[in-house]
Amino acid sequence: MDALEPVLPVLSDDNRGFWDAARAGTLAMQRCAACGHLRYPISPICPRCLSPDFAWTPLSGRGTVLSFVIFEHAYNPAWASRVPYNVALVQLAEGPRMFSNVVGIPNEQVRVGMPVRVSFEPVQTAGGSELAIPRFAPAG
């Protein structure tokens, strides 16, 4: 892998449902089959009831910017071409929180409380596989 390529996720049996759904244009998370808790980040067991049973559940993709920061410096050379970029904590409508980026507007227009909707950035892995990275754009 080239030292300047951003690090991409490695697909595994544990996370494949998330990445397959993203490639299909859907944000999906694990829903515990025992207690119904939506779990994110991906986990082999439910943090509430410890059940290993779950189903991948499509979400609305709607959320709200809870917090964000704008990076003006590339702390890793792989991200130098993206500077400045934002990293946002998005409160999803269904409950979980997710770190991502707000795209489609200048960084200066990102605001706490801003309603957003998931969008997907297609990327190619070094091995030629296609992935889709969840990002968020202003809803509206």
C-alpha positions in Angstrom: 0.0 0.0 0.0 1.3 3.4 -0.9 2.3 5.4 2.2 0.2 8.4 1.1 -3.1 6.4 0.6 -5.6 6.9 3.3 -6.1 3.8 5.4 -9.3 2.0 4.3 -11.3 -0.5 6.3 -10.5 -4.1 6.1 -13.6 -6.3 5.5 -14.2 -9.1 7.9 -17.1 -11.4 8.7 -17.9 -9.1 11.6 -18.2 -5.9 9.6 -19.2 -7.1 6.1 -22.9 -6.4 6.7 -22.1 -2.7 7.4 -19.9 -2.3 4.3 -22.1 -4.3 2.0 -25.1 -2.1 3.0 -23.0 1.1 2.5 -22.0 -0.1 -1.0 -25.7 -0.5 -1.7 -26.4 3.1 -0.5 -27.8 2.2 2.9 -26.6 2.9 6.4 -27.1 -0.2 8.5 -26.2 -1.2 12.0 -26.5 -4.3 14.2 -29.8 -4.6 16.1 -29.6 -7.1 19.0 -32.0 -9.9 18.5 -32.5 -10.3 22.2 -33.1 -6.8 23.5 -33.4 -4.7 20.3 -30.4 -2.4 21.1 -28.8 -0.8 18.1 -25.1 -1.3 18.5 -22.4 0.8 17.1 -19.5 0.4 16.8 -19.8 -3.1 15.5 -19.4 -5.7 18.2 -19.6 -9.5 18.5 -21.9 -9.1 21.6 -24.5 -6.7 22.7 -23.1 -4.2 25.3 -26.5 -4.2 27.0 -27.5 -7.8 27.4 -24.4 -9.7 26.1 -26.3 -11.6 23.4 -24.3 -12.5 20.3 -27.4 -12.6 18.1 -28.2 -9.7 15.9 -29.6 -8.6 12.5 -28.2 -5.9 10.2 -30.9 -3.2 10.3 -31.2 -0.3 7.7 -31.4 3.1 9.3 -32.9 6.3 8.0 -29.5 8.0 7.5 -30.8 11.1 9.2 -28.9 12.8 12.0 -27.7 16.0 13.6 -24.2 17.4 14.0 -23.5 17.0 17.7 -19.9 18.4 17.6 -17.2 18.9 15.0 -13.6 20.0 14.5 -11.8 21.3 11.4 -8.4 19.9 10.8 -6.0 22.6 9.4 -2.9 20.4 9.6 -2.3 16.9 8.2 -1.3 14.8 11.2 -0.9 11.9 8.8 0.5 12.5 5.3 -2.2 10.3 3.8 -4.7 13.1 4.5 -2.7 16.1 3.3 -4.7 16.5 0.1 -7.9 16.9 2.1 -6.7 19.6 4.5 -8.7 21.5 5.7 -11.3 18.9 6.5 -13.9 18.4 9.2 -14.6 15.5 11.5 -18.1 15.5 12.9 -19.8 13.6 15.6 -23.3 12.8 14.2 -26.2 11.9 16.4 -28.2 9.5 14.3 -32.0 9.7 14.5 -32.2 6.1 15.7 -29.8 6.8 18.6 -26.2 5.7 17.9 -23.5 8.3 17.4 -21.0 8.1 14.5 -17.9 10.0 13.6 -17.7 11.0 9.9 -17.4 14.2 7.8 -19.9 16.8 6.6 -19.5 17.1 2.9 -21.1 19.3 0.2 -20.6 22.6 2.0 -17.5 24.7 3.0 -16.2 23.7 6.5 -17.1 27.2 7.8 -20.8 26.4 7.2 -20.8 23.3 9.4 -22.8 24.0 12.6 -23.7 22.1 15.8 -27.4 21.2 15.5 -27.3 21.1 11.7 -29.6 18.4 10.3 -27.7 16.0 8.0 -28.4 13.0 5.8 -26.0 10.2 5.0 -24.2 10.1 1.6 -21.6 7.6 0.4 -18.2 8.2 -1.1 -17.2 5.4 -3.4 -13.5 4.4 -3.0 -11.3 1.7 -4.5 -9.1 -0.4 -2.2 -5.5 -1.3 -3.1 -6.8 -4.7 -4.1 -9.4 -3.3 -6.5 -12.4 -3.8 -4.3 -15.1 -1.1 -4.2 -16.2 0.3 -0.9 -18.5 3.2 0.0 -17.6 5.4 3.0 -20.5 7.0 4.9 -20.3 10.8 4.9 -23.0 13.3 5.8 -24.4 16.2 3.8 -26.8 18.9 5.0 -30.4 17.7 4.9 -32.7 19.9 3.2 
